[in-house]
Amino acid sequence: MKKQHLAIASAMLAVIAATSSLWAGLQDFTLKNRTGYQINYLYVSPQSSNQWGPDRLGSNQTVANGQDAAITINGFPDNVCMFDIKAVDSDGDSYRKVANLCQVYDVTFTIGDLVSQ
């Protein structure tokens, strides 16, 4: 009986793990900050959207110049690949990029990505 319960529990864990990997963000990436300034906010949205959505860094995270951060993008189908990405630094300046997050694993912001105000 115990072996049967163990087998059932193992099968359930395998299903949960498989389901979790299905929802793992294909669009996840590593943010590389090379702007010369601390990045305080990061916004990511599909190119087809006219809204930025929530700050992907969260209220307690920043990315110092020269540092990298793992960015998790959940909730989009795997066929949504083209994203607009906006970083806002400690001075309030914005940097923007467009990236195919289904093919790109690193997104590097530099001073060259600064948006004219």
Backbone as CSV, one residue per row, in Angstrom:
resi,resn,N_x,N_y,N_z,CA_x,CA_y,CA_z,C_x,C_y,C_z
1,MET,0.823,-1.194,0.000,0.000,0.000,0.000,0.865,1.254,0.000
2,LYS,1.943,1.242,0.829,2.820,2.411,0.877,3.494,2.646,-0.470
3,LYS,3.882,1.555,-1.141,4.518,1.687,-2.449,3.547,2.303,-3.449
4,GLN,2.292,1.940,-3.353,1.274,2.475,-4.263,1.096,3.975,-4.022
5,HIS,1.063,4.407,-2.778,0.932,5.832,-2.452,2.159,6.604,-2.932
6,LEU,3.329,5.991,-2.756,4.563,6.630,-3.199,4.564,6.785,-4.718
7,ALA,4.102,5.776,-5.422,4.042,5.834,-6.882,3.067,6.919,-7.335
8,ILE,1.934,7.023,-6.669,0.945,8.052,-7.010,1.515,9.439,-6.733
9,ALA,2.157,9.607,-5.588,2.756,10.904,-5.244,3.842,11.280,-6.249
10,SER,4.656,10.309,-6.650,5.710,10.575,-7.632,5.114,10.976,-8.974
11,ALA,4.055,10.311,-9.372,3.394,10.644,-10.634,2.807,12.048,-10.586
12,MET,2.214,12.404,-9.454,1.637,13.747,-9.317,2.725,14.812,-9.385
13,LEU,3.856,14.569,-8.743,4.969,15.522,-8.801,5.492,15.665,-10.223
14,ALA,5.541,14.579,-10.963,6.002,14.640,-12.351,5.058,15.483,-13.201
15,VAL,3.759,15.330,-12.985,2.773,16.128,-13.724,2.910,17.601,-13.367
16,ILE,3.072,17.902,-12.093,3.228,19.299,-11.662,4.495,19.896,-12.270
17,ALA,5.582,19.151,-12.258,6.846,19.645,-12.825,6.707,19.883,-14.320
18,ALA,6.041,18.975,-15.017,5.850,19.143,-16.459,4.984,20.356,-16.752
19,THR,3.936,20.547,-15.975,3.056,21.698,-16.165,3.802,22.989,-15.877
20,SER,4.612,23.011,-14.848,5.384,24.207,-14.511,6.332,24.572,-15.632
21,SER,6.970,23.586,-16.248,7.903,23.898,-17.323,7.174,24.416,-18.546
22,LEU,5.926,24.009,-18.731,5.146,24.553,-19.838,4.901,26.035,-19.652
23,TRP,4.774,26.469,-18.412,4.499,27.877,-18.132,5.765,28.676,-17.864
24,ALA,6.926,28.018,-17.870,8.180,28.761,-17.707,8.302,29.712,-18.879
25,GLY,8.679,30.933,-18.597,8.658,31.947,-19.637,9.698,31.727,-20.718
26,LEU,9.240,31.417,-21.904,10.111,31.339,-23.061,10.782,32.685,-23.278
27,GLN,10.118,33.738,-22.844,10.602,35.098,-23.061,11.499,35.615,-21.931
28,ASP,11.868,34.791,-20.975,12.752,35.224,-19.889,14.101,35.659,-20.464
29,PHE,14.760,36.605,-19.795,16.053,37.074,-20.285,16.896,37.609,-19.137
30,THR,18.152,37.863,-19.430,19.060,38.494,-18.479,19.229,39.950,-18.872
31,LEU,18.893,40.840,-17.963,19.090,42.274,-18.165,20.527,42.607,-17.796
32,LYS,21.232,43.266,-18.703,22.611,43.700,-18.454,22.620,45.222,-18.467
33,ASN,22.946,45.813,-17.342,22.960,47.272,-17.223,24.367,47.800,-17.478
34,ARG,24.523,48.469,-18.610,25.798,49.101,-18.969,25.561,50.577,-19.307
35,THR,24.592,51.187,-18.624,24.198,52.571,-18.916,25.089,53.604,-18.245
36,GLY,25.753,53.206,-17.182,26.484,54.167,-16.371,25.661,54.655,-15.189
37,TYR,24.412,54.198,-15.107,23.495,54.611,-14.042,22.761,53.391,-13.506
38,GLN,22.226,53.496,-12.312,21.407,52.441,-11.722,20.054,52.404,-12.425
39,ILE,19.577,51.212,-12.773,18.230,51.050,-13.325,17.286,50.780,-12.161
40,ASN,16.261,51.621,-12.049,15.289,51.497,-10.955,14.010,50.789,-11.367
41,TYR,13.653,50.880,-12.650,12.400,50.295,-13.136,12.653,49.638,-14.486
42,LEU,11.929,48.550,-14.746,12.011,47.868,-16.030,10.605,47.470,-16.453
43,TYR,10.230,47.879,-17.643,8.907,47.580,-18.179,9.067,46.784,-19.464
44,VAL,8.231,45.766,-19.628,8.283,44.905,-20.800,6.857,44.696,-21.283
45,SER,6.632,44.889,-22.583,5.297,44.633,-23.128,5.427,44.123,-24.554
46,PRO,4.464,43.306,-24.980,4.473,42.875,-26.373,4.404,44.102,-27.283
47,GLN,5.035,44.021,-28.440,5.024,45.150,-29.361,3.614,45.538,-29.760
48,SER,2.697,44.599,-29.744,1.322,44.879,-30.154,0.529,45.626,-29.088
49,SER,1.084,45.779,-27.894,0.369,46.426,-26.789,0.711,47.909,-26.715
50,ASN,-0.246,48.694,-26.231,0.014,50.122,-26.030,0.154,50.447,-24.543
51,GLN,0.338,49.421,-23.707,0.529,49.614,-22.267,1.795,48.885,-21.825
52,TRP,2.513,49.488,-20.883,3.759,48.900,-20.409,3.554,47.775,-19.411
53,GLY,2.531,47.834,-18.609,2.367,46.816,-17.585,3.220,47.113,-16.370
54,PRO,3.351,46.133,-15.461,4.023,46.374,-14.174,5.541,46.469,-14.308
55,ASP,6.145,47.073,-13.302,7.600,47.124,-13.190,8.101,45.707,-12.935
56,ARG,8.937,45.195,-13.820,9.420,43.813,-13.717,10.506,43.633,-12.659
57,LEU,11.064,44.723,-12.165,12.062,44.603,-11.098,11.407,44.477,-9.733
58,GLY,10.192,44.967,-9.611,9.524,44.939,-8.321,9.948,46.108,-7.464
59,SER,9.290,46.270,-6.353,9.494,47.461,-5.519,10.815,47.457,-4.759
60,ASN,11.457,46.316,-4.615,12.675,46.246,-3.799,13.946,45.970,-4.582
61,GLN,13.877,45.926,-5.912,15.062,45.570,-6.683,15.469,46.698,-7.613
62,THR,16.759,46.930,-7.710,17.352,47.814,-8.705,18.529,47.059,-9.313
63,VAL,19.028,47.577,-10.432,20.178,46.946,-11.076,21.251,48.007,-11.247
64,ALA,22.321,47.869,-10.486,23.416,48.838,-10.541,24.137,48.746,-11.882
65,ASN,24.786,49.833,-12.271,25.584,49.811,-13.486,26.620,48.688,-13.392
66,GLY,26.740,47.925,-14.466,27.682,46.811,-14.499,27.116,45.511,-13.988
67,GLN,25.915,45.542,-13.417,25.300,44.321,-12.892,24.313,43.731,-13.891
68,ASP,23.968,42.471,-13.658,22.983,41.745,-14.449,21.851,41.312,-13.536
69,ALA,20.674,41.096,-14.119,19.524,40.613,-13.350,18.702,39.670,-14.218
70,ALA,18.260,38.570,-13.630,17.379,37.635,-14.326,15.966,38.203,-14.315
71,ILE,15.372,38.298,-15.498,14.024,38.847,-15.638,13.093,37.733,-16.093
72,THR,12.050,37.504,-15.332,11.068,36.474,-15.645,9.852,37.115,-16.290
73,ILE,9.482,36.599,-17.442,8.322,37.101,-18.177,7.319,35.958,-18.260
74,ASN,6.233,36.059,-17.535,5.202,35.025,-17.538,3.903,35.572,-18.100
75,GLY,3.052,34.664,-18.540,1.708,35.048,-18.929,1.514,35.318,-20.404
76,PHE,2.530,35.070,-21.219,2.389,35.292,-22.656,2.525,33.961,-23.385
77,PRO,1.727,33.757,-24.428,1.878,32.534,-25.222,3.274,32.473,-25.854
78,ASP,3.729,31.264,-26.157,5.059,31.085,-26.738,5.227,31.759,-28.092
79,ASN,4.117,32.027,-28.795,4.238,32.658,-30.111,4.309,34.184,-30.031
80,VAL,4.272,34.747,-28.835,4.474,36.190,-28.650,5.961,36.373,-28.362
81,CYS,6.668,36.950,-29.328,8.134,37.022,-29.228,8.685,38.441,-29.241
82,MET,8.054,39.339,-29.971,8.586,40.693,-30.111,8.085,41.569,-28.967
83,PHE,9.034,42.110,-28.206,8.703,42.906,-27.030,9.408,44.256,-27.065
84,ASP,8.709,45.266,-26.556,9.307,46.560,-26.266,9.790,46.494,-24.823
85,ILE,10.987,47.006,-24.576,11.568,46.972,-23.234,12.023,48.376,-22.879
86,LYS,11.600,48.845,-21.716,11.967,50.192,-21.264,12.585,50.104,-19.879
87,ALA,13.758,50.708,-19.741,14.427,50.822,-18.444,14.422,52.288,-18.041
88,VAL,14.250,52.539,-16.752,14.280,53.906,-16.223,15.370,53.957,-15.161
89,ASP,16.297,54.918,-15.325,17.422,54.985,-14.398,17.134,55.868,-13.193
90,SER,18.132,55.991,-12.337,17.982,56.722,-11.079,17.765,58.215,-11.280
91,ASP,18.087,58.736,-12.470,17.822,60.145,-12.788,16.466,60.337,-13.455
92,GLY,15.743,59.240,-13.710,14.453,59.320,-14.388,14.560,59.256,-15.900
93,ASP,15.773,59.043,-16.429,15.955,58.914,-17.875,15.495,57.540,-18.334
94,SER,14.943,57.480,-19.559,14.427,56.230,-20.115,15.339,55.706,-21.217
95,TYR,15.433,54.398,-21.271,16.182,53.688,-22.304,15.211,52.692,-22.914
96,ARG,15.279,52.521,-24.239,14.330,51.600,-24.878,15.022,50.697,-25.872
97,LYS,14.457,49.504,-25.984,14.910,48.505,-26.950,13.705,47.713,-27.431
98,VAL,13.864,47.113,-28.599,12.929,46.118,-29.108,13.724,44.825,-29.217
99,ALA,13.153,43.724,-28.739,13.884,42.455,-28.780,12.944,41.297,-29.059
100,ASN,13.444,40.323,-29.790,12.749,39.064,-29.989,13.155,38.168,-28.821
101,LEU,12.325,38.137,-27.794,12.672,37.413,-26.568,12.553,35.900,-26.703
102,CYS,12.083,35.422,-27.856,12.096,33.982,-28.105,13.471,33.541,-28.609
103,GLN,14.284,34.506,-29.065,15.602,34.188,-29.611,16.746,34.841,-28.846
104,VAL,16.448,35.882,-28.084,17.478,36.637,-27.370,17.429,36.268,-25.895
105,TYR,18.575,36.006,-25.311,18.619,35.625,-23.902,19.220,36.713,-23.020
106,ASP,19.938,37.650,-23.644,20.522,38.780,-22.925,20.043,40.066,-23.572
107,VAL,19.620,41.017,-22.762,19.254,42.348,-23.244,20.156,43.328,-22.508
108,THR,20.998,44.022,-23.273,21.967,44.950,-22.696,21.546,46.380,-22.983
109,PHE,21.407,47.164,-21.927,21.132,48.592,-22.081,22.434,49.355,-21.918
110,THR,22.685,50.290,-22.863,23.841,51.181,-22.804,23.341,52.614,-22.917
111,ILE,24.237,53.556,-22.769,23.873,54.964,-22.893,23.324,55.251,-24.296
112,GLY,23.704,54.458,-25.280,23.199,54.612,-26.645,21.717,54.316,-26.784
113,ASP,21.126,53.666,-25.799,19.693,53.349,-25.830,18.852,54.424,-25.158
114,LEU,19.505,55.505,-24.711,18.807,56.609,-24.045,17.810,57.234,-25.004
115,VAL,16.592,57.461,-24.523,15.536,58.084,-25.320,15.602,59.586,-25.101
116,SER,15.594,60.346,-26.192,15.589,61.812,-26.072,14.309,62.259,-25.406
117,GLN,14.434,63.187,-24.480,13.260,63.673,-23.744,12.600,64.814,-24.470
